[in-house]
Each structure stands twice: as C-alpha cells, then as structure tokens.
Amino acid sequence: MSGGGMNEVAPTRIELHTHLEGSVTPDRLVALSERHGRPGLPAECLDASGQGFVFTGFRGFLDLYKRVTSVMRTPRDFHEMALDLAAQLRRDNVAYAEVSVSYGVLLARGIDPGPVQAALAEAAAEAEGTLGVTMRWLPDAVRQFGPDAARRAWESAGRAGRVQGVVGFGLGGDEVNGPAAAFAPLFAEVRAAGLGVSIHAGEVTSMGEAARDSIRQAIDACGALRLGHGLAAGADPALLAELARRGIFVELCPRSNVITGALPRLAAHPLRAFLDAGVPCCLNTDDRTLFGLDLRGEYAAAREVLGLTPDDETAMRTAAAAAAFDTAP
C-alpha cells in the first residue's frame, strides 16, 4: 500500500452517500477548465485563496454544481476525479465508499455513461491496489428529468453492472417535481437485476407532510433499502419506528443539511431521534469538496454538538457494513 504518509493507520470508516461530482478538488477544476477551453471558470467558483468553493444559499449551490459539472466531459476527466476522491477518502480513513455518479446529468449533456463507467472501474481498481480504498458506484437519475430519462440512465447502469463496480441505482433531484412513485416500475427492474436501491427522500423538511410522503413512496413504491438524508422522518415517531422495524438504512448528512439550508443549525439535526428509535444509519459528506467537508469532521461535529458516543459510532459502522450493496470491510 502506498500514498505518502497516509498509510500509517489502516482505513476503517465506511461512507455510503458521497457524490463524485461534488468531490471535485479546486486544483482539478482548474485543470479541467483549461483542458476544455474555459480557463476563466474557476474564478467564478473559487474563493480568493483558490482552495475553497463559494456560493450563497441552495440556489447558489445549484448554480455552482452546474458550472463545475460543465467541464466534466470525458472518461479521462472522471478517471482523474475518481483517483482524487480515493486520495481524499484515504486521508479521511475511509476503507469503503459507495459513490454516486449522475448518469442523468451525463445523458442530459449528451455524454455516453458507458465509457465513463469503464474509466471509473479502472480508477477503482487502481485506488484499491495503491491506497487500500474500495470504491463502488451508484449511478443515479434526476427526478425532474422524468421517468423516460431515468430509464435511459438505468439502462446504461444495467449494462455496466457489477463487473464494472455498479452495485446499485439511485434517484436524486427535486422531490416536489419528481415523486418517487412515478419511478416504481424502473426500480422494480433494478431490484430484479440484483442491485440495490438508494433514493434521496425527505431531505427538504419545509415540504411538511409531503416530505414524509416522499419517504414512504421511496420505500413502499420503489423498494428503497436506503434513504439519502431522510430528515423528515426525524420528527415523526411512527415513521421512525417503521424505518427501524423494516431495517431501512438512512444515509445522514448533517453538515450538508445545514449548508443547503435544510436545517437552521447543526444542533437541529435529529440524529439522536434516529439512533434512539433504532434506525440503522451512518454519517456521510454528501458533496464533500463543494461544501468543504470531510468525514472525520462529520463525526467530530456530531460528537461535539449532537452527543454522538463511541458506542454510537461502532453501531453506525456495523450498520453501514450491513447496508452496503457490496461487501464492505
């Protein structure tokens, strides 16, 4: 195992909710912008130091996301970003990660996900061999693009399959304009193919009852075994009890939720409600570099602000290993 000073301690953490596009480093953004003829782009995205991304509010984040993904175009680009992420994971003490890749955005930009996925598989093999970090892939569709676009994304993911490290298929995007129930037939096919289902649901708590209904659609109509964020369940004891009873795993992203405005402050995150109800869950970074986050910081903040205990952390790691769509260490 190599990697500079990073091999002193064997990696042990598991991360199940991190987006490849949201892990692009400032240096990589500069390189991609120059490669694709947009050298002025980084100035629109980075702070004065050139080492941090800047945006204001959730709409500002969406604009930032559109700008940075505009220079993610070729298999080489994605191969390099995957290796960058592997290095971040190694520094973060992560041994195993399931990484979301937006096939929906690729297809909307006219990019064939097939060669991209082949490049990601190659990068994962390299990362495992040199850094001891295992990366598996969760292609996903974008809700507001509609079921037909989602099916095209799924067909690409299905063709790649586990041989190229695809272990599941997901759904993200606008919960209001893309109810999960509309994608139920597609996710029946995903399950029939033996791949896992992870759906962003209940992230926008301002939706009220509709946010809780979004969670129910994800698990009842689509058969999701995992939920991204799931915040709306935190204030609903009956829904928490159902998630616990059915063993639905929740990919919690506390500091991301504060940054996007889903929560007013970290202390408002319902982490303790999930743990006390027995809902299997773990902490995750979501869009780590765009938000300036790492997983070590997530657990440190949860210990300091949310009362996370060492026993809680051990239980989270055990639950995450069990919820992984591939074999986690």
TILO-474197 format. One record per atom (N, C-alpha, C, CB): x, y, z. Coordinates in pm, whole numbers, plus 50000, padded with zeros to 5 digits. Last residue first. Glycine has a CB too. Layout:
// TILO-474197
XYZ/...
// end
This chain:
// TILO-474197
484414961950418/485334956350518/484804958550659/486724962350505/481464952550230/482304962750292/483214956150394/481444973750359/480274940349938/480854936250064/481784947050115/481604922850049/477614962049830/478664952549802/479274948849937/479734958349701/475824978149951/475314970049840/476364960449787/474814978949728/475734981050304/476464982850178/475914973250073/477974980550198/474574974750544/473724981250443/474424983050310/473274994750494/476604964050700/475474955350665/474634961150552/474604953050787/478194986650725/478744974750660/477634965350615/479714967550753/476435002850871/476835006750735/477404994750658/477865018150739/476284989251114/475074990751033/475424994050888/474165001651091/478924991851202/478344978551183/477124979151092/477974972451316/479085019651221/479965012651128/479414998651099/481385011751184/477125024751415/476985030151280/477855022651180/477345044951279/478235012451640/476975007351585/476765012251443/475795011451673/480445029251675/480645014951647/479395008951585/481005007351775/479115052951734/479965052151616/480215037551577/481295059351640/477835046351975/477045050051857/477865048351731/476535064651869/480075042852136/479215031352107/478335034051986/478355027852229/481025069252146/481825058852082/480995046452048/482975054952171/478195091252069/479085084252160/479945074152084/478285077252271/476985123351993/477355110151942/478395103852034/477905111251797/475965148552055/476075138452159/476385124452110/474825138052234/475985169451880/474805160651880/474905149151978/474585155251742/478395183451909/477125190751908/475925181651931/476965198051777/480575165451925/480585177952000/479195183952015/481485187951932/479935144051757/480285141551897/480125154251980/481725136451908/479475157651520/478365150351581/478665146951727/478065137451502/482025167151468/480945176751495/479765169851562/480495183451365/483355142651426/483785151651533/482675161451569/485055159251492/482005132951201/481905125651329/482335134351446/482755112951324/482685153051015/481275149751042/481145142851178/480705140550930/485465152251010/484795163851065/483335161351097/484905175350970/485825128050880/486345129651016/485645141251084/487885131851015/484785134150632/484035125250720/484535125850863/484105110950669/484685169150538/485295155950535/484585147350641/486855156650562/483785197650331/483585188050440/484515176050427/482135183450443/483155217950145/484305219350234/484235210050354/484415233450281/481235215249956/480795220150086/481955222250183/479795210450146/482755205649749/481935217649724/481465223849854/480715214049636/483815182949870/484675194449845/483875207049816/485595191549729/481415166249924/482445169450023/483285181649989/483345157750038/478365162549931/479215168949830/480445174749900/478425180249752/478175138750159/477325143650050/478205149449938/476325154250103/479335126950384/479725140550349/478845146850241/481135140650303/477735109050661/478295110050526/478565124650492/477355103550422/476975084950915/477225098550871/477975098550739/478015106350978/474325060150922/475705064450941/475835078750891/476705054950866/471845036951054/472265049150985/473765050951001/471515061451040/468855021051153/470245019551110/470665031551026/470435006351031/466955031951423/467045032451276/468515030751237/466465045951220/466335033051692/466895020751639/466975020251488/466115009251687/465555056051810/464485047751753/465015034551697/463765055451643/467975067251875/467125062451985/465995053651935/466555074252061/468875074551616/469585064451695/468705058751804/470845070451757/466965093851538/467185081851458/467835070851542/468065085151335/467305112451745/465995106151726/466125093351643/465005115951658/469925121151706/469605113251826/468255106251812/469605122251949/469665135551463/470485123451472/470075114851591/471945127051483/468185157851366/467545147651450/468345134751462/466175144551396/469725189851396/469675177051325/469125166151416/471085173151273/470065213051534/468685209451498/468595196051427/468075220251410/472735217651556/472055212551675/470615208351646/472075223051784/473365229851312/473675215651331/472925209851450/475165213751351/470665250251186/471935248551257/472135233651284/471955256851392/468475248651018/469005261951053/470375261251120/468035269051144/468415226750733/468375228550878/468965242150913/469135217150952/468585232050468/467535222750511/467355223150662/467875208550465/470685247250385/469545254150443/468395245150481/469055264350349/473005235850302/471975237950200/470755245350253/471545224750142/474365234450547/474905242850439/473845245750333/476115236150376/472845215950688/472945229650737/473385238950623/473945230550856/473225193150538/471865198250555/471855212550608/471095189250648/475965189150568/475415192450436/474045198750450/475345179950347/476005180750831/476525194250799/476135198550658/478055194450813/474585154550811/474175165950894/474695179550851/474585163551032/473475131650648/474495141350603/474285154450680/474405143750448/472745096850661/472625110050719/473795119050675/472575109150873/471095073650516/472405079650492/472335094250539/472815078650340/469405047750673/469355062050638/470765067650631/468505070050740/467855016850598/469055024050637/468975038450589/470315017150581/465264998650728/465625008150622/466785016850672/464395017150582/464154978850890/465594979050868/466024988050754/466074965350842/461564978950964/461864973450832/463364973450800/461114981150726/461734991151213/461144977751202/461534971051071/459614978551213/462795016251147/463555007051231/463034992751215/463465011251379/460725026850994/462045025250934/462875015251013/462775038750926/458715027151191/458565018651072/459915016351004/457575024950973/459745045551372/459525031651416/459385022251297/458275030751505/459705068351211/460975063151261/460835048551302/461465071651380/456935070851185/457735067851067/459115062651107/457875080450979/456245076451449/455665064751384/456485060851261/454205067451344/457655100551506/457985088051577/457435075551508/457445088751718/458885124251325/457705115651312/458005102151378/457305113751162/461125139051294/460085144551382/458815136151381/459755158851341/462675124751110/463185127351244/462155132451342/464285137051236/461805122750855/461365112350947/461715115651091/461985099050909/463065142850716/461665144950754/461145134350849/460805145150630/465645133550646/465455142750759/464015143150809/465885156550718/466745116450455/465645111650539/465265120850653/465995098550594/469495111550322/469095122550411/467975118450506/468655134750328/468595085650120/469525096650131/468905107950211/469955101649993/467845053150230/467345066650204/468485076550216/466195070250300/467705019150118/468425030250181/467795043450138/469935029950145/466025003149991/466614997750113/467375008350190/467524986150079/463095010349817/464415015149859/464825008449989/464415030349875/460775003749675/461544993349742/462924997649785/461664981549655/459015021049558/460265018149487/461135007649555/461055030749472/456785022649724/456595021349580/457855016549509/456145034549521/458005022649985/456855014149952/456715011949802/455585020250008/460225039849990/460355026450046/459225017250003/460415027150197/459365062749848/460665056749820/460735042349870/461785064949882/456925068949967/456955064749827/458265057549794/456775076849734/457855076450221/457005064550207/456975059650063/455575067450255/459285099650158/459985088150216/459155075450197/460265090450366/457195115450067/458285112249976/459075100350026/459205124349959/455745118550298/455175110350192/456245106450090/454025117650123/457435136350423/457275122950482/456665113450380/456395123550609/457055157650252/458405152050269/458335138150330/459265161150356/454385163350284/454835158550153/456235152550162/454815169950051/454285174350537/453795160650519/454235154950385/452285160350530/456955196150465/455995191350562/455595176950537/454775200050560/458855208450313/457725202650241/456665197250335/458205191650150/460935214850472/459915225250455/458705220250377/460505237350386/462755194350450/461765193450558/460675204050545/462435194850692/464045177750213/463535191450223/462405191650326/463045196750085/464535150550230/465635159850253/465125173950279/466595159950135/462925129050171/462745135850299/463845145550331/462635125850407/465355111449978/463955113750017/463895120250154/463165100450017/467195095349739/467125107649818/465665110149851/467765119849740/467495060449750/466745071849698/466845083649794/465265068049673/468875030949641/469045041749737/468425054349678/470555044049772/468874997149589/468125009449561/468345019249675/466605006449541/471124972649440/470494979749550/469794992449505/471504983149654/470464946249205/471194957949250/470404965249359/471484967449132/469174925249078/470024922249192/470854933949241/470914911249157/467304929748892/468664927748843/469654925048956/469104939948762/465114935449046/465134922548978/466524919248924/464124922448864/465744961549118/465764950949220/465834937249156/464524951849309/465424973948869/466704974748939/466804963449041/466874988549009/462724968948819/463734962948732/465114963148799/463794970248597/461614984749015/461334970349018/462354962948932/459894967548969/462405009248926/463125003649039/462764988949063/462835011749164/460575012548712/462015012248687/462745005648803/462545026548664/458085013548844/458405002548752/459895001248724/457665004548622/458435037949008/458305024749067/458605013448968/456925022949121/458525064148947/459675056248903/459605041748952/460955062648951/456425076649064/456435076548917/457545067648861/456595090648863/457085076749333/456145066649285/456135065749132/454745069649336/458645099549378/459315086649360/458385076149301/459865081649492/457955129449201/457565119749304/458135105949275/456035119049315/459305155249114/459605141649068/459255131449173/461075140349032/458905179949224/458575178149082/458925164349028/459275188649002/459735175949489/458405181449459/457985178249317/458395196549481/462345166949483/461305157949535/459895162949503/461445156449686/464725170249249/463625177849307/462495168449352/463095188149207/467505147349303/466805158449239/465625163649318/466345154349104/467845111449259/468015124049329/467225135049262/469485127849336/468145077349291/467295087949239/467505100249325/465785083749239/470275049149196/469625058649284/468765068749212/470645065649364/471455015849214/470975026849131/470145035949219/470135021649009/474384995049268/473024999649292/472655010649196/472865004449436/476894988049193/476254979649293/474814983749323/477054979849420/479304986448950/477984992248979/477244983049075/477164994348847/481724975148873/481624981249005/480324987849037/482664990849020/481634961548639/482304974648638/482064982248768/481804982948519/480214939548715/481544937348660/482334950348651/481444930848522/477714948548784/478694946648890/480104944348837/478284935048978/476804970948507/476654960248605/477794959148704/476504947448534/476454982348247/477754982148314/477794971048419/478044995748379/473744978948195/474724973248102/476104972348167/474804981647973/472634993448405/472434979048398/473414972248305/471034976048354/473345019348333/473875013448456/473764998248453/473145018948578/471845022448099/473305023548095/473935017148218/473725038348086/469295019548205/469755010048104/471265010448090/469095013047969/469165041748376/469185028248431/469685018148329/467795024348480/469075062448189/470185061748283/470295047648341/470005072048397/466675056448066/467905056247986/469125055448077/467985068847897/464965060048283/465115046748225/466375045948140/463895043048142/465135087448321/465635078548425/465845064448370/464675078148543/463835096248093/465255099148107/465885090048213/465475114048145/461275086748164/461925082048040/463435084448047/461325089147916/460595100048408/460845085548405/461545080748279/459555078348419/462335132448455/461245123548419/461615108948408/460665127948292/463885152248552/464065149048411/463035138948362/465465143648388/463455153248823/462715162848741/462945160748592/463105176848778/465215132548923/463745131748928/463055140648826/463275135449066/467845117448766/467395130348818/465865130748809/468045142348739/469605087448866/468785095248774/468325107848844/467565087048722/472915073648923/471565078048961/470925086348852/471625086049090/475235047849012/474665057048914/473285061548960/474565050348774/477305040749238/475845041849242/475395051949137/475345045949384/480125019549281/479465030549211/477955029349217/479915031149066/482885016149513/481855010549428/480965022049382/481024999349502/486175014949621/485085023449574/484165015349485/485625035849497/488405009349877/487475002849785/486355012549750/486894989849848/491745016249932/490395021849939/489535014849834/490405037349916/494435011349915/493635003050005/492235008150025/494315002150136/495995024349733/495605031649854/494855023149955/494765043349816/496585006549523/497635015649571/497295022349704/497895026249469/494324990249475/495654984649476/496704993549539/496054981549339/492205007849484/492234996749578/493644990949589/491234985849536/492855024949274/492775030149410/492845018949513/491485038149429/492665007649054/493935014049087/493945018949231/494215025848991/489945001549061/490934990849074/492294996449114/491054982948943/488895027149018/488635020049144/489635008849167/487205014349144/489745032548758/490245040748868/490035033749002/489545054448869/488255013248619/489715012848615/490305020848732/490235018348481/485675022648672/486065009348717/487585007948720/485454998648626/485785047248542/485625046948687/486025033348743/484175050148725/485965038848277/487075046348336/486995046348488/487085060548283/483455027048252/484655018848233/485875025748294/484905016148083/481845049648284/481835039248387/483035030048374/480545031148378/482485063248046/482775069448176/482825058748284/481705080048210/481505046047848/482955048047861/483355054647994/483455056547746/478615049047932/479355036547922/480865038147934/479035029947792/477315073747924/477875069348052/478745056848042/476755066648149/477825097347678/477535083147696/478125078547830/478105074747578/476465129447693/477655121247719/477215106847746/478475126847840/474555149447677/474905142247556/476135133447570/475125151947446/473695160147908/474765167447840/475235160347712/475945169447934/471945141047991/471395154147955/472425162647882/470905161448080/473775121148059/472925119347941/472325132647897/471815109247971/474905132948292/475725129048177/474875128248051/476425115648203/472665135048459/473315147248410/474185144048289/474175153648522/472135107548499/471105116448446/471695129148389/470105119948554/474375097748620/474135093848481/473085103048418/473675079248474/476135109348857/474875113548796/474825109948648/474675128448814/477155087349100/477565093748974/476295097048898/478525084348889/478085080549436/477045083649338/477645090949219/475945092149403/479905054749578/479975068249524/478905070349418/481365071049467/480605039449867/479735038149751/479475052349700/478395030649786/483685029650013/482725040349981/481895036249861/483455053749953/485935019350261/484935015250162/483965026550140/484185002450207/487685031750433/488115019550366/487215015750251/488175008150465/488695063150527/487585055450471/488135043450394/486695064350379/490355082650633/490315069750699/489125061250653/490245071650849/490765104850488/489605105150577/489425091950652/488345108250498/492745097850317/493075107250424/491975107850530/493315121250366/491125081650155/492225075750231/492635084950345/493455072850140/489425100550042/488865090050128/489955083950215/488185079250044/491255114949886/490525121549995/489985111350093/489365130049938/492015094949707/493025100749796/492365107949913/493925110549719/489565090849578/490185079849653/491225085149751/490815069749557/489265115449450/488355111849559/488955100649643/486985107649504/491295113249258/491325124149356/490455120749477/490865137349292/490275091649115/491525089949189/491705101049292/492715089749093/488005104349010/487855092649097/489115090149178/487505080249014/489105124048848/488315128048965/488155116449062/486935133148922/490305107648653/491135116048739/490375120348864/491615128348662/488015095948540/489065087548596/489915095648693/489945081648484/486735118448441/486125111148552/487125101648618/484915103348503/488505126448235/488115135648343/487625127948465/487025145448294/488515103548072/489735107648141/489415117048258/490695114548044/485895104047967/486295093448060/487565097048138/486515080547985/484845139047973/485455127347910/485725116448013/486745131147839/483645160148123/483145156247992/483635142847941/483505166647895/483165184948318/483355170548341/482785163448219/482645165748475/482485210948296/483805207248246/484175192848282/484855216848301/480015213148413/480105216348271/481465212848212/479825231048249/480175209748683/479935197748602/480045200548453/478565191848634/480505236248768/481625226948779/481405214348694/481845222948925/477975247648701/479215252848644/480335242448652/479635265648717/476135232748849/476035233148703/477345237748640/474905242448660/477035238849107/477065225049059/477005224648906/475895216849120/476455266249120/477835261549129/477965247549072/478325261749275/473655264749110/474395271749004/475855267349002/474295287049023/473195251349350/472795245149223/473515251649105/471285246249204/474155270649531/474835257749519/474475250849388/474475248649638/472275290549495/473655293249459/474445280449445/474295302149560/470115277649602/470105280949459/471515283949410/469175293049433/470945276649868/470795264249793/470775266849643/469525257049835/473455302249950/472165295649953/472085283549862/471105305449915/476105310849755/475195316149856/473855309149843/475035331449840/479485298749729/478125300349677/477275305849791/477545286749623/482755287149659/481885297049719/480525297049648/482525310949713/485395264549750/484285268249662/483375278049735/483495255749617/488895269449800/487565266749852/486505271549755/487375273249988/491305277749702/491255264349762/489895261049822/492305263249869/491655303549623/491665293449519/491545279349571/492895294549439/491445324649792/492595315949810/492745305749698/492495308849943/489015335649719/490235343049686/491495334549701/490355355349774/487065307149601/487305319049683/488665325149648/487225315649833/485615296849286/486525295449398/486685308449475/487865290649351/483975302049064/483595291449157/484385291349287/483755278349090/484945319648883/483525320848914/483115311649029/482695317748791/487515311148848/487325324048917/485865326148956/487795335548828/487175287748693/487485286848836/487265299748912/488905282548855/486635298248425/485595292448509/485965291948657/485275278648461/488585306748252/488045316648344/487035310948443/487405327648268/489165285348084/490125288848190/489605299148289/491375293948129/487845265747913/487125275147998/488015279648113/485825268748052/488805244547752/488685257947697/487865267647778/488115257047565/489255220447874/488055221747791/487775236247750/486865216147866/491595223448021/491505212847921/490365215247824/491335199347988/490895243448200/491905246148097/491825235947984/493315246148158/489045229148351/488635241548283/489625245148173/488525253048383/490595208748457/489525205448363/489085217748285/488325199348438/492325223748625/492855215548516/491795212348412/493445202648572/490485235548803/491365244048720/491865236048600/492565249448803/489435212548919/488555221448844/489385230448752/487695230048940/491685203049051/491165195348937/490215204048854/490435182648986/491965222549249/493035220549151/492535212849029/494205213049214/489535218749394/489815231249323/490905229649217/490235241949422/488145185849327/489015194949401/489195207949325/490385188349428/484955171349343/485995177149258/486835187049338/485375184149133/482865160349471/484175158449535/485295164249450/484425143649560/480545161749333/480675170749447/481985169149522/479545168649541/480825140649158/480905154249105/481115164549217/479625157649025/480435118949337/481705120949270/481855135449222/481835111249151/478935121449652/478765123449507/480125126249443/477775135149478/478145098449902/479065108849857/478995109549705/480525106149905/477205077650114/476505088650046/477495099750016/475315094050132/478605059150256/477625054050161/476895065050086/476625045550232/481655050250397/480805061350354/479895056550242/481665073550306/483375037750674/482545034550557/481715046850526/481625021950583/486725035350817/485375040850805/484695036150677/485425056050809/489345025450814/488295017550878/486895022750853/488545016951024/492715022150697/491395028650692/490305019650747/491055032750548/495505019350916/494635012950816/493285019750816/494484997850845/497935044150940/496795037751006/495885031950900/496025047951096/499875051350758/500275048250894/499165041050969/500665060850966/499565059550500/499405045350527/499805041550668/500215037450428/499975085750428/498595081950459/498465067550504/497725084250339/502305097350344/502145095050487/500795089650525/502395107450561/502095080950031/502715090950116/502505087750261/502175104750085/501005058349916/500165070149936/500765080250027/498845066149988/500565021949914/501345034249908/500455046049936/502035035749771/500854988050000/500005000050000/500885012350000/499045000150122/
// end
